[in-house]
């Protein structure tokens, strides 16, 4: 026995069968009457209206047997699915397709079969009207003809079911459509080719302030002349089957309020695909447009504010592209770059607070904020082309978006260049003499302590020179403090020029100066060389009116770091006074700390 192969259109055939909604339904007299008649016409014990499902035969009507279904693999009816012609098997026991069939060898002992294919939706074969006998036979032509007539009646019943199902579906669809139209927040209107209104849903009534019963059979122009005129303008593209989307502005619905409307207009077609009118869907976008205008105004206001604040503001979107760069930001770092994060990050010359290290892309505040970090009070230095260097402080963070994703990032930059310069100046003034710009006493003491520590570590001899200008008081008394100050500035400059860059010259107070000299190989001899250089300065540059010429007295304290800064300063000071007192002096060296 061989099972029939499914036809090529099996999927569509099964879909057509299921669309009849017959499978599993109770027995019906209209079908039972036909199977009974078929059995009597052929004087046979069994007649069936058999529907061929995916893996079974299901009997809508079964005369002469009690079963309601059978396996498809053992069925005779499945062999009719590829043809509209009757399948007649005079003796199934002699047919090799069915010789081992369970219905032939077992109950009911089938020997004769005739099946007339039944056409369902879209002419698909969905089953058969078949007659079965337990003995072989050859049907008469008249019997076959009557059976075909009965099969046609069955098909008519199936078509009736199909139409009934389609009608039910159509009614259901119409009800759904009506419910959608009634409940829709969109104004929905249909009218005929003369613009006579047919459908006017509640949203249309609310929009135009006119109830449905007031517009029944009215022309559209009676409700809205501007809408009627717009529809007339679009008649040609609509007649060509286009769906037109347009806008309607300044629609005065109640004589006072003005509306902005978005329109979608489509041709209304009948079953023959002929245009019989128009379908109009209207969205009232007045509030949306007003909101957009308000937001645009707010945006412009915000942009104006940001462009006039004394801070640089820049922002990027979720992709990293720059979306805002106010005027101040442009003054600080230059023109914005309309590219992705990687490119604009490399465009700007941004350094750390020391100004020595160029920041990488990942270190830039806006980039860090774009990556989700909150950046607070980060100092940086920018060196844009054709613009002055600035010191900025940056604060940045991401903004917007959901809980796991941000919409972009913003950075706010404040220029602290003036403040930093003032801080540096104050810091400089705190440790430098305002007249000579030399380190003052406080700075000198720190430097001296460091020098002592280095000498102690290295074991090398260092020296502290203490200088005092002889007769300086007479300059102030005779020529005034201004002349004295000018003299001190010139003297300080000469001291700087007379020693190495590694040596330190400082002013303690008045006309007292000190010099720290480190790493002396031949301590006293090296000191003699230094003092000779100091004393051999061109004294004419120091002379003032009245013939006064000033020279310093110099005291020197040598050490290897085994005394404190205070002790060393006292020794150098004492040595200076000894130099003043000794005849032909000017220099005295104290080596007691060696």
C-alpha positions as CSV (number, residue, x, y, z in Angstrom):
1,X,0.0,0.0,0.0
2,X,1.3,3.5,-0.9
3,X,0.0,6.7,0.7
4,X,-0.9,9.6,-1.6
5,X,1.7,12.3,-1.9
6,X,0.4,15.8,-0.8
7,X,-0.4,18.1,-3.7
8,X,1.9,21.0,-4.6
9,X,-0.7,23.5,-3.2
10,X,-1.1,21.6,0.1
11,X,-0.5,24.7,2.4
12,X,-3.1,26.8,0.5
13,X,-5.5,23.8,0.3
14,X,-5.3,23.3,4.1
15,X,-5.8,27.0,4.6
16,X,-8.9,26.9,2.4
17,X,-10.2,23.9,4.3
18,X,-9.7,25.6,7.7
19,X,-11.4,28.8,6.5
20,X,-14.7,26.8,6.2
21,X,-14.6,26.3,9.9
22,X,-16.2,22.8,9.5
23,X,-13.7,20.6,11.2
24,X,-15.0,19.2,14.5
25,X,-18.5,20.7,14.0
26,X,-21.6,18.6,14.9
27,X,-23.5,16.6,12.2
28,X,-26.0,18.6,10.1
29,X,-29.1,17.3,8.3
30,X,-28.3,19.1,5.1
31,X,-25.2,17.0,4.6
32,X,-26.6,13.8,6.1
33,X,-29.5,13.9,3.6
34,X,-27.0,14.0,0.7
35,X,-24.9,11.0,1.9
36,X,-28.0,8.9,2.5
37,X,-29.3,9.7,-1.0
38,X,-25.9,8.9,-2.5
39,X,-25.8,5.5,-0.7
40,X,-29.4,4.7,-2.0
41,X,-28.6,5.7,-5.5
42,X,-25.7,3.3,-5.8
43,X,-27.3,0.7,-3.5
44,X,-24.2,0.8,-1.3
45,X,-23.8,0.4,2.5
46,X,-21.5,3.4,3.1
47,X,-21.4,7.1,1.9
48,X,-19.3,9.9,3.3
49,X,-18.7,13.7,3.1
50,X,-14.9,13.4,3.8
51,X,-12.7,16.4,4.5
52,X,-8.9,15.7,4.0
53,X,-7.1,17.4,6.9
54,X,-3.3,17.5,7.5
55,X,-3.0,14.0,8.9
56,X,-6.5,12.7,9.0
57,X,-9.8,12.3,7.2
58,X,-12.6,14.0,9.1
59,X,-16.2,13.0,8.1
60,X,-18.7,15.9,8.1
61,X,-21.4,13.3,7.3
62,X,-21.0,9.5,7.6
63,X,-23.8,7.1,6.5
64,X,-23.3,3.4,7.2
65,X,-20.4,3.7,9.7
66,X,-20.0,5.1,13.2
67,X,-16.5,6.5,13.0
68,X,-15.9,10.3,12.5
69,X,-12.4,10.2,11.2
70,X,-9.6,8.0,9.8
71,X,-5.8,8.2,9.3
72,X,-5.0,10.1,6.1
73,X,-2.2,7.6,5.2
74,X,-4.8,4.8,4.7
75,X,-7.4,6.9,3.0
76,X,-8.7,6.5,-0.6
77,X,-10.0,10.2,-0.6
78,X,-6.4,11.7,-0.4
79,X,-5.8,10.3,-3.9
80,X,-8.4,12.7,-5.3
81,X,-6.6,15.9,-4.3
82,X,-4.7,16.4,-7.6
83,X,-7.7,16.0,-9.9
84,X,-11.3,17.3,-10.4
85,X,-12.3,14.0,-12.0
86,X,-14.0,11.2,-10.0
87,X,-11.8,8.5,-8.6
88,X,-13.4,5.1,-9.4
89,X,-11.9,1.8,-8.1
90,X,-14.1,-1.2,-9.1
91,X,-12.1,-3.6,-6.9
92,X,-9.7,-2.1,-4.5
93,X,-8.3,-5.5,-3.7
94,X,-6.9,-5.6,-7.2
95,X,-5.4,-2.1,-7.0
96,X,-1.7,-2.2,-5.9
97,X,-2.1,1.1,-4.1
98,X,-4.6,-0.4,-1.6
99,X,-4.0,-4.2,-1.6
100,X,-2.6,-4.0,2.0
101,X,-5.0,-1.3,3.2
102,X,-6.3,-1.9,6.7
103,X,-9.8,-0.9,5.5
104,X,-9.6,-3.6,2.8
105,X,-8.1,-6.4,4.9
106,X,-10.0,-5.4,8.0
107,X,-13.3,-3.8,8.8
108,X,-15.3,-2.7,6.9
109,X,-13.8,-4.9,4.2
110,X,-13.8,-2.3,1.4
111,X,-13.9,-3.6,-2.2
112,X,-15.4,-0.8,-4.2
113,X,-14.8,3.0,-4.0
114,X,-16.0,6.0,-5.9
115,X,-15.1,9.6,-4.8
116,X,-16.2,12.9,-6.3
117,X,-13.7,15.7,-5.4
118,X,-15.3,18.6,-3.5
119,X,-14.1,22.1,-4.4
120,X,-13.9,24.7,-1.6
121,X,-12.6,28.3,-1.4
122,X,-10.5,29.4,-4.4
123,X,-11.3,26.1,-6.2
124,X,-9.1,24.1,-3.8
125,X,-10.0,20.4,-3.4
126,X,-10.9,20.0,0.3
127,X,-12.4,16.5,0.3
128,X,-14.8,14.1,-1.4
129,X,-18.4,12.9,-1.6
130,X,-17.6,9.1,-1.7
131,X,-19.6,5.9,-1.8
132,X,-18.1,2.6,-0.5
133,X,-19.2,-1.0,-1.0
134,X,-18.0,-4.3,0.5
135,X,-18.2,-6.1,-2.9
136,X,-16.6,-5.3,-6.2
137,X,-18.7,-3.5,-8.8
138,X,-18.7,-1.3,-11.9
139,X,-20.9,1.8,-11.5
140,X,-23.3,2.8,-14.3
141,X,-22.8,6.2,-16.0
142,X,-26.1,7.4,-14.7
143,X,-25.0,6.6,-11.2
144,X,-21.8,8.5,-11.6
145,X,-23.8,11.5,-13.0
146,X,-26.2,11.5,-10.1
147,X,-23.3,11.3,-7.7
148,X,-21.6,14.3,-9.4
149,X,-24.9,16.2,-9.1
150,X,-25.0,15.4,-5.4
151,X,-21.4,16.5,-5.0
152,X,-22.3,19.8,-6.6
153,X,-25.0,20.3,-4.0
154,X,-22.4,19.6,-1.3
155,X,-20.1,22.2,-2.9
156,X,-23.0,24.7,-2.9
157,X,-23.4,24.1,0.8
158,X,-19.7,24.6,1.2
159,X,-19.9,27.9,-0.8
160,X,-22.8,28.9,1.4
161,X,-20.7,28.3,4.5
162,X,-17.8,30.2,2.9
163,X,-20.1,33.2,2.1
164,X,-21.6,32.9,5.6
165,X,-18.1,32.9,7.1
166,X,-17.0,35.9,5.0
167,X,-20.2,37.7,5.9
168,X,-19.5,37.1,9.6
169,X,-15.9,38.2,9.2
170,X,-17.0,41.3,7.2
171,X,-19.6,42.2,9.8
172,X,-17.0,41.7,12.5
173,X,-14.5,43.8,10.6
174,X,-17.1,46.5,10.1
175,X,-18.0,46.5,13.7
176,X,-14.3,46.8,14.6
177,X,-13.8,49.5,12.1
178,X,-16.9,51.4,13.4
179,X,-15.6,51.0,16.9
180,X,-12.1,52.3,15.9
181,X,-13.7,55.3,14.1
182,X,-15.9,56.1,17.1
183,X,-13.1,55.8,19.6
184,X,-10.3,57.3,17.5
185,X,-8.8,60.5,18.8
186,X,-8.3,61.5,15.1
187,X,-11.1,63.3,13.3
188,X,-12.3,60.9,10.5
189,X,-14.6,62.0,7.7
190,X,-15.8,60.3,4.6
191,X,-17.7,62.0,1.8
192,X,-18.8,61.2,-1.8
193,X,-17.4,62.7,-5.0
194,X,-19.6,65.8,-4.5
195,X,-18.2,66.2,-1.0
196,X,-21.4,65.2,0.7
197,X,-20.6,64.0,4.2
198,X,-21.2,60.4,5.1
199,X,-19.1,59.5,8.1
200,X,-18.4,62.2,10.8
201,X,-16.9,60.6,13.9
202,X,-17.0,62.1,17.5
203,X,-13.5,63.5,17.2
204,X,-14.5,65.4,14.0
205,X,-17.6,66.7,15.9
206,X,-15.4,67.9,18.8
207,X,-12.8,69.4,16.4
208,X,-15.3,71.4,14.3
209,X,-18.0,71.9,17.0
210,X,-20.7,70.3,14.9
211,X,-22.5,67.0,15.8
212,X,-22.9,64.2,13.3
213,X,-26.7,64.6,13.0
214,X,-26.1,68.2,12.0
215,X,-23.9,67.4,9.1
216,X,-25.7,64.4,7.7
217,X,-26.0,64.8,3.9
218,X,-24.5,68.3,4.2
219,X,-21.6,69.3,1.9
220,X,-18.2,69.8,3.4
221,X,-18.1,73.5,2.5
222,X,-21.0,74.1,4.9
223,X,-18.8,73.1,7.8
224,X,-15.3,74.2,6.6
225,X,-14.9,76.1,3.4
226,X,-11.1,76.0,3.7
227,X,-11.1,72.1,4.1
228,X,-13.5,71.9,1.1
229,X,-11.2,74.0,-1.0
230,X,-8.2,72.0,0.0
231,X,-10.0,68.8,-1.0
232,X,-10.9,70.3,-4.3
233,X,-7.2,71.2,-4.9
234,X,-6.2,67.6,-4.3
235,X,-8.9,66.0,-6.5
236,X,-6.5,65.1,-9.3
237,X,-3.8,63.2,-7.4
238,X,-6.5,61.5,-5.4
239,X,-8.2,60.3,-8.6
240,X,-4.9,58.7,-9.5
241,X,-4.9,56.6,-6.4
242,X,-2.5,58.7,-4.3
243,X,-2.8,59.1,-0.6
244,X,-2.1,62.8,0.0
245,X,-0.7,64.3,3.2
246,X,-1.0,68.0,3.6
247,X,-1.3,70.8,6.2
248,X,-4.2,73.2,6.7
249,X,-3.4,76.4,8.6
250,X,-5.6,79.2,10.0
251,X,-8.8,77.2,10.0
252,X,-11.3,79.3,11.8
253,X,-13.7,76.8,13.3
254,X,-15.7,79.0,15.6
255,X,-15.0,82.4,14.2
256,X,-12.3,83.1,16.8
257,X,-10.0,80.2,17.4
258,X,-7.5,79.3,14.7
259,X,-6.4,75.7,14.3
260,X,-3.4,74.1,12.6
261,X,-4.4,70.7,11.1
262,X,-2.4,67.8,9.6
263,X,-4.4,66.1,6.8
264,X,-4.2,62.6,5.4
265,X,-6.7,62.2,2.4
266,X,-7.2,58.9,0.5
267,X,-9.6,58.0,-2.3
268,X,-12.6,55.9,-1.1
269,X,-13.1,52.9,-3.4
270,X,-16.0,50.5,-4.0
271,X,-15.8,46.7,-4.5
272,X,-15.0,47.3,-8.2
273,X,-12.0,49.5,-7.2
274,X,-13.8,52.6,-8.5
275,X,-13.5,55.9,-6.6
276,X,-16.7,56.9,-4.9
277,X,-15.5,59.5,-2.6
278,X,-12.8,60.6,-0.1
279,X,-11.6,59.5,3.3
280,X,-10.1,62.4,5.4
281,X,-8.2,61.9,8.6
282,X,-7.3,65.0,10.6
283,X,-4.9,65.5,13.4
284,X,-5.2,68.8,15.4
285,X,-1.6,69.8,15.8
286,X,-2.4,73.3,17.2
287,X,-1.2,72.5,20.7
288,X,1.8,70.6,19.3
289,X,2.8,73.5,17.1
290,X,2.3,76.0,19.9
291,X,4.4,73.8,22.1
292,X,7.1,73.5,19.4
293,X,7.0,77.3,19.0
294,X,7.3,77.7,22.8
295,X,10.2,75.2,23.0
296,X,11.9,77.0,20.1
297,X,11.5,80.3,21.9
298,X,12.8,78.8,25.1
299,X,15.7,77.3,23.2
300,X,16.5,80.6,21.6
301,X,16.3,82.3,25.0
302,X,18.5,79.7,26.6
303,X,21.0,80.0,23.7
304,X,21.0,83.8,24.1
305,X,21.6,83.5,27.8
306,X,24.4,80.9,27.3
307,X,26.0,83.1,24.6
308,X,26.1,86.0,27.0
309,X,27.2,84.3,30.2
310,X,30.8,84.7,31.4
311,X,31.5,81.0,31.0
312,X,32.2,78.6,28.1
313,X,29.5,76.1,27.5
314,X,29.8,73.2,25.0
315,X,27.6,70.1,24.6
316,X,27.6,66.9,22.5
317,X,24.8,64.5,21.7
318,X,24.6,60.7,22.4
319,X,26.8,60.0,19.4
320,X,29.5,62.4,20.6
321,X,28.9,65.0,17.9
322,X,29.1,68.6,19.2
323,X,25.7,70.3,19.3
324,X,26.4,73.5,21.1
325,X,29.4,75.8,21.5
326,X,28.7,79.2,22.9
327,X,30.6,82.4,22.1
328,X,32.6,82.3,25.2
329,X,33.7,78.7,24.5
330,X,34.8,79.8,21.1
331,X,36.8,82.7,22.6
332,X,38.5,80.2,24.9
333,X,39.4,77.3,22.6
334,X,38.5,78.3,19.0
335,X,35.8,77.4,16.5
336,X,33.7,74.2,17.1
337,X,34.4,71.1,15.2
338,X,31.3,69.4,13.5
339,X,32.5,65.9,13.8
340,X,32.5,62.9,16.2
341,X,34.0,62.8,19.6
342,X,37.3,61.2,18.6
343,X,38.0,64.0,16.0
344,X,37.0,67.1,18.1
345,X,38.9,65.7,21.1
346,X,42.1,65.7,19.1
347,X,41.4,69.1,17.6
348,X,41.9,71.2,20.7
349,X,45.2,71.8,22.5
350,X,44.3,71.1,26.1
351,X,46.9,70.5,28.7
352,X,46.9,69.6,32.4
353,X,47.1,72.2,35.2
354,X,50.9,72.4,34.9
355,X,50.7,73.1,31.2
356,X,53.4,70.5,30.6
357,X,51.3,67.5,29.5
358,X,48.8,67.4,26.6
359,X,45.6,65.6,27.7
360,X,44.5,62.5,25.8
361,X,41.0,62.2,24.4
362,X,39.9,60.1,27.3
363,X,41.1,62.8,29.8
364,X,39.1,65.6,28.3
365,X,36.2,66.7,30.7
366,X,33.5,66.6,28.0
367,X,34.6,63.2,26.7
368,X,34.7,61.8,30.3
369,X,31.2,63.2,30.9
370,X,30.0,61.7,27.5
371,X,31.3,58.3,28.9
372,X,29.1,58.8,31.9
373,X,31.5,60.3,34.5
374,X,30.7,63.4,36.5
375,X,33.7,65.8,36.3
376,X,34.1,68.5,39.0
377,X,36.5,71.5,39.2
378,X,39.2,70.1,36.9
379,X,41.9,72.7,36.1
380,X,43.4,72.7,32.6
381,X,45.3,75.0,30.3
382,X,44.3,75.6,26.6
383,X,46.6,76.9,23.9
384,X,44.5,77.5,20.8
385,X,46.0,78.8,17.6
386,X,45.9,82.6,17.3
387,X,44.4,83.0,20.8
388,X,46.0,83.6,24.2
389,X,46.8,80.8,26.6
390,X,44.1,80.4,29.3
391,X,43.7,78.6,32.5
392,X,40.2,77.1,32.8
393,X,38.3,75.1,35.4
394,X,35.9,72.6,34.0
395,X,32.7,70.9,35.3
396,X,31.0,68.3,33.1
397,X,28.2,65.7,33.3
398,X,25.9,63.7,31.1
399,X,22.3,64.8,30.7
400,X,18.9,63.4,29.7
401,X,18.1,59.9,28.5
402,X,16.8,57.0,30.5
403,X,18.2,55.3,33.6
404,X,20.9,53.4,31.6
405,X,21.5,55.7,28.6
406,X,22.2,59.4,28.4
407,X,21.2,61.8,25.6
408,X,24.6,63.6,25.6
409,X,26.9,65.6,27.8
410,X,27.7,69.2,28.7
411,X,30.8,71.0,30.0
412,X,31.0,74.4,31.6
413,X,34.3,76.3,31.5
414,X,35.3,79.2,33.7
415,X,38.3,81.3,32.9
416,X,40.5,81.6,36.0
417,X,43.6,82.9,34.1
418,X,43.5,86.3,36.0
419,X,43.0,84.6,39.3
420,X,45.8,82.2,38.7
421,X,48.1,85.0,37.7
422,X,47.2,86.9,40.8
423,X,47.8,83.8,42.9
424,X,51.2,83.3,41.3
425,X,52.0,87.0,41.8
426,X,51.0,86.8,45.5
427,X,52.9,83.6,45.9
428,X,55.9,85.3,44.3
429,X,55.5,88.4,46.4
430,X,55.3,86.3,49.5
431,X,58.8,84.9,48.9
432,X,60.4,87.8,47.0
433,X,61.6,91.2,47.9
434,X,59.4,93.7,46.2
435,X,62.2,96.2,45.4
436,X,64.9,93.9,44.0
437,X,62.8,90.8,43.0
438,X,65.3,88.7,45.0
439,X,64.2,86.0,47.4
440,X,63.2,87.5,50.7
441,X,64.2,86.3,54.2
442,X,61.4,83.7,54.4
443,X,62.3,82.2,51.0
444,X,66.0,82.4,51.8
445,X,65.7,80.4,55.0
446,X,63.9,77.6,53.2
447,X,66.6,77.6,50.5
448,X,69.3,77.6,53.1
449,X,67.8,74.6,54.9
450,X,67.8,72.7,51.7
451,X,71.4,73.7,50.9
452,X,72.5,72.5,54.4
453,X,70.8,69.2,53.8
454,X,72.5,68.7,50.5
455,X,75.9,69.6,51.9
456,X,75.4,67.1,54.7
457,X,74.5,64.3,52.3
458,X,77.3,65.1,49.9
459,X,80.0,66.0,52.5
460,X,81.0,68.9,50.2
461,X,81.8,72.4,51.5
462,X,79.2,75.1,51.0
463,X,79.4,78.8,51.9
464,X,77.0,81.5,53.1
465,X,78.1,85.0,52.2
466,X,76.6,87.9,54.2
467,X,77.0,91.4,52.5
468,X,76.3,94.8,54.0
469,X,76.8,98.1,52.2
470,X,79.1,100.4,54.1
471,X,77.7,104.0,54.4
472,X,74.4,103.2,52.8
473,X,72.5,105.2,55.4
474,X,74.2,108.4,54.2
475,X,72.8,107.8,50.7
476,X,69.2,107.8,52.1
477,X,69.9,110.7,54.4
478,X,71.6,112.8,51.7
479,X,69.8,111.9,48.5
480,X,66.5,110.4,49.7
481,X,65.1,106.9,49.8
482,X,64.3,106.9,46.0
483,X,68.0,107.2,45.2
484,X,68.8,104.5,47.8
485,X,66.2,102.2,46.3
486,X,67.6,102.7,42.8
487,X,71.0,101.9,44.1
488,X,69.9,98.7,45.8
489,X,68.2,97.5,42.6
490,X,71.4,98.0,40.6
491,X,73.5,96.4,43.3
492,X,71.1,93.4,43.4
493,X,71.4,92.9,39.7
494,X,75.2,93.0,39.9
495,X,75.2,90.3,42.6
496,X,73.1,88.0,40.4
497,X,75.4,88.5,37.4
498,X,78.5,87.8,39.6
499,X,77.6,84.3,40.7
500,X,76.6,81.1,39.1
501,X,73.0,80.3,38.1
502,X,73.0,77.5,40.7
503,X,73.9,80.0,43.5
504,X,71.2,81.9,45.4
505,X,71.2,85.7,46.0
506,X,68.7,87.0,48.5
507,X,67.9,90.3,50.3
508,X,67.4,90.0,54.0
509,X,66.5,93.6,54.8
510,X,67.7,97.2,54.1
511,X,71.2,96.9,52.6
512,X,71.8,93.3,53.8
513,X,72.2,90.7,51.2
514,X,73.2,87.0,51.4
515,X,74.6,84.5,48.8
516,X,74.4,80.7,49.1
517,X,77.3,79.0,47.2
518,X,77.4,75.2,47.0
519,X,79.9,72.4,46.0
520,X,83.2,74.3,46.7
521,X,86.2,72.1,45.9
522,X,88.8,74.5,47.4
523,X,86.6,76.3,50.0
524,X,88.6,79.4,51.0
525,X,90.3,79.9,47.6
526,X,87.0,79.6,45.8
527,X,85.5,82.1,48.2
528,X,88.4,84.6,47.6
529,X,87.7,84.3,43.9
530,X,84.0,85.1,44.4
531,X,84.6,88.0,46.8
532,X,87.2,89.5,44.5
533,X,84.6,89.4,41.7
534,X,82.1,91.0,44.0
535,X,84.5,93.7,45.2
536,X,85.8,94.5,41.7
537,X,82.5,95.6,40.4
538,X,82.5,99.0,38.6
539,X,81.9,101.2,41.6
540,X,81.2,104.2,39.4
541,X,77.8,102.6,38.7
542,X,77.2,102.8,42.4
543,X,78.4,106.4,43.0
544,X,75.8,109.0,43.7
545,X,75.8,112.7,43.8
546,X,78.1,114.2,46.3
547,X,80.9,111.7,45.5
548,X,79.7,108.9,47.7
549,X,80.9,105.5,46.6
550,X,79.7,102.3,48.4
551,X,81.3,99.0,48.8
552,X,80.1,95.9,50.7
553,X,81.6,94.3,53.7
554,X,81.4,90.5,53.3
555,X,81.3,87.8,56.0
556,X,81.6,84.1,54.9
557,X,80.6,81.0,56.9
558,X,81.8,77.7,55.6
559,X,80.0,74.4,56.5
560,X,79.4,70.8,55.5
561,X,75.8,70.8,56.8
562,X,76.5,70.1,60.4
563,X,74.8,73.3,61.7
564,X,71.4,74.8,61.6
565,X,70.3,77.6,59.2
566,X,69.9,80.0,62.2
567,X,73.4,79.1,63.4
568,X,74.9,79.5,60.0
569,X,73.3,82.9,59.5
570,X,74.6,84.2,62.8
571,X,78.1,83.0,62.0
572,X,78.0,84.8,58.5
573,X,76.5,87.9,60.1
574,X,79.3,87.9,62.8
575,X,81.9,87.4,60.1
576,X,80.6,90.4,58.2
577,X,81.0,92.6,61.3
578,X,84.5,91.4,61.7
579,X,85.2,92.3,58.1
580,X,83.9,95.8,58.8
581,X,86.2,96.2,61.8
582,X,89.5,94.8,60.5
583,X,91.9,97.1,58.9
584,X,91.9,96.8,55.1
585,X,89.2,94.2,55.6
586,X,86.1,93.9,53.5
587,X,86.1,90.0,53.8
588,X,86.2,87.7,56.7
589,X,85.9,83.9,56.5
590,X,84.5,81.8,59.4
591,X,85.3,78.0,59.1
592,X,84.2,77.0,62.6
593,X,81.4,74.8,61.2
594,X,83.7,72.7,59.1
